[in-house]
């Protein structure tokens, strides 16, 4: 079983910044990809950003040039630096992982961390 623990959320004004962190622990043999998802009230969970073990990144169009994902392979952690936050970024943010190439995202989800962007 894999445990995912997110932290770093909070209330921030539009234009502000936050840095989210996630630590994966438990029965981990390998992590190919780590990613951040978010779910706003009444909406489906969506993939915001992901990063492979080789450092290749991908971003949702709505966050490109504002968010930056990074990871520490040795510590099994992933971070999301969020700049120029907008009210539409308000959501609960979750991290997840893909253990091997070709596998889907895991069934394990943490408690998430709430990000609220409001003046």
Backbone as JSON Lines, residues from 0, in Angstrom:
{"i":0,"aa":"X","n":[0.84,-1.19,0.0],"ca":[0.0,0.0,0.0],"c":[0.88,1.25,0.0]}
{"i":1,"aa":"X","n":[0.48,2.21,-0.8],"ca":[1.21,3.46,-0.91],"c":[0.44,4.56,-0.2]}
{"i":2,"aa":"X","n":[1.15,5.36,0.56],"ca":[0.54,6.52,1.21],"c":[1.05,7.8,0.55]}
{"i":3,"aa":"X","n":[0.13,8.71,0.31],"ca":[0.46,10.0,-0.29],"c":[-0.03,11.09,0.65]}
{"i":4,"aa":"X","n":[0.87,11.99,1.01],"ca":[0.52,13.05,1.94],"c":[0.86,14.4,1.31]}
{"i":5,"aa":"X","n":[-0.19,15.2,1.1],"ca":[-0.02,16.52,0.5],"c":[-0.03,17.6,1.58]}
{"i":6,"aa":"X","n":[0.66,18.68,1.29],"ca":[0.68,19.82,2.21],"c":[0.99,21.09,1.45]}
{"i":7,"aa":"X","n":[0.77,22.22,2.11],"ca":[1.15,23.5,1.52],"c":[0.02,24.37,1.02]}
{"i":8,"aa":"X","n":[-1.2,23.86,1.07],"ca":[-2.32,24.67,0.59],"c":[-2.65,25.81,1.54]}
{"i":9,"aa":"X","n":[-3.6,26.64,1.13],"ca":[-4.0,27.76,1.97],"c":[-4.82,28.75,1.2]}
{"i":10,"aa":"X","n":[-5.04,29.89,1.84],"ca":[-5.78,30.99,1.23],"c":[-4.79,32.03,0.72]}
{"i":11,"aa":"X","n":[-4.96,32.42,-0.52],"ca":[-4.04,33.39,-1.12],"c":[-4.83,34.34,-2.01]}
{"i":12,"aa":"X","n":[-4.37,35.55,-2.12],"ca":[-5.03,36.52,-2.98],"c":[-4.66,36.27,-4.44]}
{"i":13,"aa":"X","n":[-5.51,36.69,-5.36],"ca":[-5.17,36.58,-6.79],"c":[-3.82,37.21,-7.07]}
{"i":14,"aa":"X","n":[-3.03,36.53,-7.87],"ca":[-1.68,36.99,-8.16],"c":[-0.63,36.46,-7.21]}
{"i":15,"aa":"X","n":[-1.07,35.83,-6.15],"ca":[-0.14,35.31,-5.16],"c":[0.44,33.96,-5.55]}
{"i":16,"aa":"X","n":[1.25,33.41,-4.65],"ca":[1.95,32.15,-4.91],"c":[1.77,31.18,-3.74]}
{"i":17,"aa":"X","n":[1.84,29.92,-4.07],"ca":[1.86,28.85,-3.07],"c":[2.76,27.74,-3.59]}
{"i":18,"aa":"X","n":[3.31,26.99,-2.65],"ca":[4.11,25.82,-3.03],"c":[3.53,24.6,-2.32]}
{"i":19,"aa":"X","n":[3.09,23.64,-3.12],"ca":[2.55,22.4,-2.58],"c":[3.63,21.33,-2.56]}
{"i":20,"aa":"X","n":[3.53,20.46,-1.57],"ca":[4.47,19.35,-1.46],"c":[3.71,18.05,-1.26]}
{"i":21,"aa":"X","n":[4.3,16.96,-1.72],"ca":[3.7,15.65,-1.56],"c":[4.8,14.63,-1.3]}
{"i":22,"aa":"X","n":[4.57,13.79,-0.32],"ca":[5.52,12.72,-0.01],"c":[4.83,11.38,-0.18]}
{"i":23,"aa":"X","n":[5.48,10.49,-0.91],"ca":[4.97,9.13,-1.11],"c":[5.76,8.18,-0.24]}
{"i":24,"aa":"X","n":[5.06,7.27,0.41],"ca":[5.73,6.29,1.26],"c":[4.96,4.98,1.21]}
{"i":25,"aa":"X","n":[5.55,3.95,1.81],"ca":[4.9,2.65,1.84],"c":[5.57,1.67,0.9]}
{"i":26,"aa":"X","n":[4.77,0.82,0.28],"ca":[5.28,-0.24,-0.59],"c":[5.58,0.33,-1.98]}
{"i":27,"aa":"X","n":[6.7,1.01,-2.06],"ca":[7.1,1.65,-3.32],"c":[8.35,0.97,-3.85]}
{"i":28,"aa":"X","n":[8.25,0.39,-5.02],"ca":[9.4,-0.25,-5.64],"c":[9.97,0.64,-6.74]}
{"i":29,"aa":"X","n":[9.09,1.37,-7.37],"ca":[9.54,2.3,-8.39],"c":[8.44,3.33,-8.63]}
{"i":30,"aa":"X","n":[8.85,4.5,-9.05],"ca":[7.9,5.55,-9.43],"c":[8.35,6.11,-10.76]}
{"i":31,"aa":"X","n":[7.57,5.87,-11.78],"ca":[7.91,6.41,-13.1],"c":[7.46,7.87,-13.23]}
{"i":32,"aa":"X","n":[6.25,8.11,-12.85],"ca":[5.69,9.45,-13.03],"c":[4.98,9.89,-11.75]}
{"i":33,"aa":"X","n":[5.11,11.15,-11.42],"ca":[4.34,11.73,-10.31],"c":[3.57,12.92,-10.86]}
{"i":34,"aa":"X","n":[2.44,13.17,-10.25],"ca":[1.63,14.25,-10.79],"c":[0.75,14.9,-9.75]}
{"i":35,"aa":"X","n":[0.22,16.06,-10.13],"ca":[-0.72,16.8,-9.31],"c":[-2.06,16.89,-10.04]}
{"i":36,"aa":"X","n":[-3.11,16.58,-9.31],"ca":[-4.47,16.7,-9.79],"c":[-5.17,17.75,-8.94]}
{"i":37,"aa":"X","n":[-6.29,18.24,-9.44],"ca":[-7.12,19.11,-8.62],"c":[-8.59,18.85,-8.91]}
{"i":38,"aa":"X","n":[-9.4,19.13,-7.91],"ca":[-10.84,18.96,-8.06],"c":[-11.54,20.14,-7.43]}
{"i":39,"aa":"X","n":[-12.23,20.89,-8.26],"ca":[-13.02,22.02,-7.78],"c":[-14.44,21.55,-7.49]}
{"i":40,"aa":"X","n":[-15.16,22.25,-6.65],"ca":[-16.54,21.86,-6.33],"c":[-17.39,21.7,-7.58]}
{"i":41,"aa":"X","n":[-18.05,20.57,-7.68],"ca":[-18.93,20.31,-8.81],"c":[-18.23,19.95,-10.1]}
{"i":42,"aa":"X","n":[-16.93,19.78,-10.06],"ca":[-16.19,19.46,-11.27],"c":[-15.43,18.16,-11.09]}
{"i":43,"aa":"X","n":[-15.05,17.56,-12.21],"ca":[-14.27,16.34,-12.16],"c":[-12.82,16.64,-11.81]}
{"i":44,"aa":"X","n":[-12.18,15.65,-11.26],"ca":[-10.76,15.78,-10.97],"c":[-9.99,15.86,-12.27]}
{"i":45,"aa":"X","n":[-9.02,16.76,-12.35],"ca":[-8.24,16.93,-13.57],"c":[-6.75,16.93,-13.26]}
{"i":46,"aa":"X","n":[-5.99,16.46,-14.23],"ca":[-4.54,16.43,-14.11],"c":[-4.0,17.83,-14.4]}
{"i":47,"aa":"X","n":[-3.22,18.34,-13.47],"ca":[-2.68,19.69,-13.6],"c":[-1.27,19.67,-14.16]}
{"i":48,"aa":"X","n":[-0.44,18.77,-13.63],"ca":[0.96,18.7,-14.04],"c":[1.51,17.34,-13.7]}
{"i":49,"aa":"X","n":[2.49,16.89,-14.47],"ca":[3.14,15.63,-14.17],"c":[4.61,15.71,-14.55]}
{"i":50,"aa":"X","n":[5.38,14.8,-13.97],"ca":[6.82,14.77,-14.23],"c":[7.29,13.32,-14.17]}
{"i":51,"aa":"X","n":[8.12,12.93,-15.12],"ca":[8.64,11.56,-15.13],"c":[9.93,11.48,-14.33]}
{"i":52,"aa":"X","n":[10.38,10.27,-14.15],"ca":[11.62,10.06,-13.42],"c":[12.81,10.7,-14.15]}
{"i":53,"aa":"X","n":[12.67,10.92,-15.44],"ca":[13.72,11.55,-16.24],"c":[13.6,13.07,-16.26]}
{"i":54,"aa":"X","n":[12.55,13.6,-15.65],"ca":[12.39,15.05,-15.59],"c":[11.52,15.66,-16.67]}
{"i":55,"aa":"X","n":[10.93,14.83,-17.51],"ca":[10.01,15.35,-18.54],"c":[8.71,15.78,-17.89]}
{"i":56,"aa":"X","n":[8.26,16.97,-18.23],"ca":[7.08,17.54,-17.59],"c":[5.95,17.77,-18.58]}
{"i":57,"aa":"X","n":[4.75,17.84,-18.04],"ca":[3.58,18.17,-18.83],"c":[2.63,18.98,-17.98]}
{"i":58,"aa":"X","n":[1.91,19.92,-18.61],"ca":[1.04,20.81,-17.86],"c":[-0.31,20.96,-18.56]}
{"i":59,"aa":"X","n":[-1.34,21.15,-17.75],"ca":[-2.64,21.53,-18.28],"c":[-2.48,22.93,-18.88]}
{"i":60,"aa":"X","n":[-3.17,23.16,-19.98],"ca":[-3.04,24.45,-20.67],"c":[-3.32,25.63,-19.74]}
{"i":61,"aa":"X","n":[-4.24,25.46,-18.81],"ca":[-4.64,26.57,-17.96],"c":[-3.57,27.0,-16.96]}
{"i":62,"aa":"X","n":[-2.55,26.16,-16.76],"ca":[-1.53,26.5,-15.77],"c":[-0.14,26.69,-16.37]}
{"i":63,"aa":"X","n":[-0.03,26.48,-17.66],"ca":[1.28,26.65,-18.3],"c":[1.81,28.04,-18.05]}
{"i":64,"aa":"X","n":[3.09,28.13,-17.81],"ca":[3.79,29.39,-17.54],"c":[3.48,29.98,-16.18]}
{"i":65,"aa":"X","n":[2.64,29.31,-15.39],"ca":[2.37,29.78,-14.03],"c":[2.77,28.76,-12.98]}
{"i":66,"aa":"X","n":[2.62,27.48,-13.29],"ca":[2.94,26.41,-12.35],"c":[4.2,25.69,-12.8]}
{"i":67,"aa":"X","n":[4.97,25.22,-11.83],"ca":[6.17,24.43,-12.12],"c":[6.2,23.22,-11.2]}
{"i":68,"aa":"X","n":[6.33,22.05,-11.81],"ca":[6.39,20.81,-11.04],"c":[7.84,20.36,-10.95]}
{"i":69,"aa":"X","n":[8.2,19.8,-9.8],"ca":[9.54,19.28,-9.6],"c":[9.45,18.05,-8.69]}
{"i":70,"aa":"X","n":[10.47,17.24,-8.69],"ca":[10.46,16.05,-7.85],"c":[11.85,15.72,-7.36]}
{"i":71,"aa":"X","n":[11.9,15.0,-6.27],"ca":[13.14,14.47,-5.71],"c":[13.02,12.96,-5.77]}
{"i":72,"aa":"X","n":[13.67,12.35,-6.73],"ca":[13.52,10.91,-6.92],"c":[14.02,10.12,-5.71]}
{"i":73,"aa":"X","n":[15.05,10.59,-5.07],"ca":[15.61,9.87,-3.93],"c":[14.66,9.88,-2.73]}
{"i":74,"aa":"X","n":[13.89,10.95,-2.6],"ca":[12.99,11.09,-1.44],"c":[11.54,10.75,-1.77]}
{"i":75,"aa":"X","n":[11.26,10.43,-3.03],"ca":[9.88,10.15,-3.45],"c":[8.94,11.3,-3.12]}
{"i":76,"aa":"X","n":[9.39,12.49,-3.42],"ca":[8.56,13.67,-3.19],"c":[8.36,14.44,-4.49]}
{"i":77,"aa":"X","n":[7.27,15.16,-4.54],"ca":[6.97,16.01,-5.69],"c":[6.42,17.32,-5.17]}
{"i":78,"aa":"X","n":[6.77,18.39,-5.84],"ca":[6.32,19.72,-5.43],"c":[5.66,20.43,-6.61]}
{"i":79,"aa":"X","n":[4.82,21.39,-6.29],"ca":[4.16,22.19,-7.31],"c":[4.26,23.65,-6.89]}
{"i":80,"aa":"X","n":[5.06,24.41,-7.6],"ca":[5.17,25.84,-7.36],"c":[4.11,26.53,-8.2]}
{"i":81,"aa":"X","n":[3.22,27.26,-7.54],"ca":[2.11,27.9,-8.22],"c":[2.25,29.42,-8.09]}
{"i":82,"aa":"X","n":[2.43,30.08,-9.19],"ca":[2.57,31.54,-9.22],"c":[1.4,32.16,-9.96]}
{"i":83,"aa":"X","n":[1.21,33.45,-9.72],"ca":[0.15,34.19,-10.39],"c":[-1.19,33.44,-10.29]}
{"i":84,"aa":"X","n":[-1.53,33.05,-9.1],"ca":[-2.75,32.27,-8.89],"c":[-4.0,33.06,-9.24]}
{"i":85,"aa":"X","n":[-4.97,32.35,-9.75],"ca":[-6.24,32.93,-10.16],"c":[-7.39,32.28,-9.38]}
{"i":86,"aa":"X","n":[-8.51,32.95,-9.26],"ca":[-9.64,32.36,-8.54],"c":[-10.04,30.99,-9.1]}
{"i":87,"aa":"X","n":[-9.89,30.79,-10.38],"ca":[-10.25,29.51,-10.97],"c":[-9.29,28.38,-10.62]}
{"i":88,"aa":"X","n":[-8.19,28.7,-9.95],"ca":[-7.28,27.66,-9.45],"c":[-7.77,27.09,-8.12]}
{"i":89,"aa":"X","n":[-8.8,27.67,-7.55],"ca":[-9.35,27.18,-6.29],"c":[-9.84,25.75,-6.44]}
{"i":90,"aa":"X","n":[-9.31,24.88,-5.59],"ca":[-9.64,23.45,-5.67],"c":[-8.91,22.72,-4.55]}
{"i":91,"aa":"X","n":[-9.26,21.45,-4.4],"ca":[-8.45,20.57,-3.57],"c":[-7.43,19.92,-4.49]}
{"i":92,"aa":"X","n":[-6.18,19.98,-4.09],"ca":[-5.09,19.47,-4.91],"c":[-4.59,18.14,-4.32]}
{"i":93,"aa":"X","n":[-4.41,17.17,-5.2],"ca":[-3.96,15.83,-4.83],"c":[-2.74,15.44,-5.65]}
{"i":94,"aa":"X","n":[-1.88,14.63,-5.07],"ca":[-0.81,14.06,-5.86],"c":[-1.09,12.58,-6.09]}
{"i":95,"aa":"X","n":[-0.43,12.03,-7.09],"ca":[-0.56,10.62,-7.38],"c":[0.67,10.17,-8.15]}
{"i":96,"aa":"X","n":[0.75,8.9,-8.42],"ca":[1.94,8.38,-9.08],"c":[1.61,7.23,-10.02]}
{"i":97,"aa":"X","n":[2.51,7.04,-10.96],"ca":[2.48,5.9,-11.87],"c":[3.73,5.09,-11.59]}
{"i":98,"aa":"X","n":[3.57,3.82,-11.26],"ca":[4.73,3.05,-10.83],"c":[5.65,2.67,-11.99]}
{"i":99,"aa":"X","n":[5.06,2.3,-13.12],"ca":[5.87,1.86,-14.26],"c":[5.3,2.43,-15.55]}
{"i":100,"aa":"X","n":[6.12,2.51,-16.56],"ca":[5.68,2.97,-17.87],"c":[4.52,2.11,-18.35]}
{"i":101,"aa":"X","n":[3.46,2.77,-18.78],"ca":[2.31,2.05,-19.28],"c":[1.24,1.77,-18.24]}
{"i":102,"aa":"X","n":[1.59,1.89,-16.97],"ca":[0.6,1.7,-15.91],"c":[-0.27,2.94,-15.78]}
{"i":103,"aa":"X","n":[-1.48,2.77,-15.25],"ca":[-2.32,3.93,-14.99],"c":[-1.92,4.61,-13.69]}
{"i":104,"aa":"X","n":[-2.53,5.76,-13.41],"ca":[-2.33,6.37,-12.1],"c":[-2.83,5.41,-11.03]}
{"i":105,"aa":"X","n":[-2.21,5.46,-9.87],"ca":[-2.53,4.5,-8.81],"c":[-3.94,4.75,-8.26]}
{"i":106,"aa":"X","n":[-4.43,3.76,-7.53],"ca":[-5.73,3.9,-6.86],"c":[-5.62,4.6,-5.52]}
{"i":107,"aa":"X","n":[-4.4,4.93,-5.15],"ca":[-4.19,5.55,-3.85],"c":[-4.27,7.06,-3.96]}
{"i":108,"aa":"X","n":[-5.07,7.65,-3.11],"ca":[-5.19,9.1,-3.06],"c":[-5.02,9.55,-1.61]}
{"i":109,"aa":"X","n":[-4.36,10.67,-1.46],"ca":[-4.21,11.25,-0.13],"c":[-5.44,12.07,0.24]}
{"i":110,"aa":"X","n":[-5.32,12.83,1.29],"ca":[-6.44,13.65,1.74],"c":[-6.55,14.94,0.94]}
{"i":111,"aa":"X","n":[-5.51,15.26,0.2],"ca":[-5.5,16.48,-0.58],"c":[-5.19,17.7,0.28]}
{"i":112,"aa":"X","n":[-4.95,18.8,-0.4],"ca":[-4.7,20.06,0.29],"c":[-5.51,21.15,-0.4]}
{"i":113,"aa":"X","n":[-6.22,21.93,0.38],"ca":[-7.13,22.93,-0.17],"c":[-6.36,24.19,-0.57]}
{"i":114,"aa":"X","n":[-6.61,24.63,-1.79],"ca":[-6.07,25.91,-2.28],"c":[-7.25,26.81,-2.58]}
{"i":115,"aa":"X","n":[-7.28,27.95,-1.95],"ca":[-8.34,28.92,-2.17],"c":[-7.73,30.25,-2.6]}
{"i":116,"aa":"X","n":[-8.14,30.72,-3.76],"ca":[-7.63,31.98,-4.3],"c":[-8.78,32.98,-4.28]}
{"i":117,"aa":"X","n":[-8.67,33.95,-3.41],"ca":[-9.76,34.9,-3.25],"c":[-9.24,36.18,-2.63]}
{"i":118,"aa":"X","n":[-9.87,37.29,-3.01],"ca":[-9.51,38.57,-2.41],"c":[-10.42,38.87,-1.23]}
